[in-house]
Amino acid sequence: MVDAGISGQAAVGGFELAHGSKPRLLGISLFGQTASSGVASSFTDGEGVTTNNGTGFTATVAFGAGSVTMAAPSAGAIAGTWILGTGNNDDDLDIFAAHGDFAARDGAAYVAAGTGALPGTLNVTSINGGTVSFIISCPHEDTDDLVAGDGYFINLFAYARGGV
């Protein structure tokens, strides 16, 4: 069976982070190359089958499941979403906390070895049911803004109640 990104149970000091059903830590890790225009997407099902869409966009999923969408870079940043659950506008999953990390590679697809990677930031901007919205950027003082065709590496994690 493919690892669907369930990393563990969410508890701190013996106290659960959520009331009700047992919370879970879910995750997805993917890398590739940003889209050159429009919105790109990568969908990975629970069996590990990945489908990518978008002009010049590539994505390799190391682990996890869900749908990740990312717009082409604009003003040095990329807005994206990670959708978990059934995906049919049914909030069967209640995400109550999320975080992640990000690295970029200038002008080329990100490779698993991380060669030429630059550190970046991933900011979670909102959580709505089973959807996590985020922005990625490279806030360096030089000219390391994200542009079309740059490589990316994203890890996203969410603490959730409900079924997966």
Protein Blocks (a to p, Z undefined) as FASTA:
>chain_A
ZZehiabdcdeehiafbecjddddddddddddddfehjddddddfkopacdedehiacdd
fbdcddddddddeehiacddddedjhnopafbccfbdcddddddehiacdfklpoiacdd
dddfbdehjaccdddddddfblmbccehiacddddddddedjZZ
